[in-house]
């Protein structure tokens, strides 16, 4: 969360919606895990910019 601006924006959006810090951290962890698993199955490279895109921020 500290080193990636895309993840930080997603985390901040969750906090702004009223989620607790631990809930937001768990949501970020879950998003990472599902994204990594999808990349492993599809044999693609992992890209946080794609995973935490502007489209996903609107849903957060």
N, C-alpha and C positions, 0 to 999 in steps of 0.2 A: 504494500500500500504506500509505503514511503518513497520508493524509488521509481514507480511507474505512474506517470500522470494520468493515463487512461483509467487505471484501477482506482487511483485517488479520486477522480471525478465520479466514478460509479459509487464508491464508498460515501463520498460527501452527499451525493444525491439520496442515498438511503437514509443517512442521518437527517437530512433536511425533511424527509418524509415522516420522521418521527421514530425511526427504528433506534433501538439501543445500540451501543457500540459493539457489543458482543454479537448481536443479531446481524449487524452489518458485516462484521468480520467473517462470520459463518456463511453469509450469503456470497461473499467474495471467494471464500475457500471452495464452496460448492460450485460456483461458476468456473473457477480454475479446473476443478476435477472433471466436470462434465466436458469442458472444452478440451482438456488433455486427452480424455478417453475418446472423444470424437476424432481427434487428430491421429491417435494411435490406430483406431479402426480404419480410417480413410488413408492412412499412411501419408499424412501431410505434415508440413512443418507447423509448429505452434506459433501463433502470432497474437500477442495481447491486443494490438491495435484493432484487429479484426474481432476478437472476442468481446472487447469492451468498447465497441464502436458507438458513434453518436446515436444510432438507432436504438441501441440497448439502453442508453442513458435516459431516453424518453420514457421507457417502460419502468425504470427504477423508481 
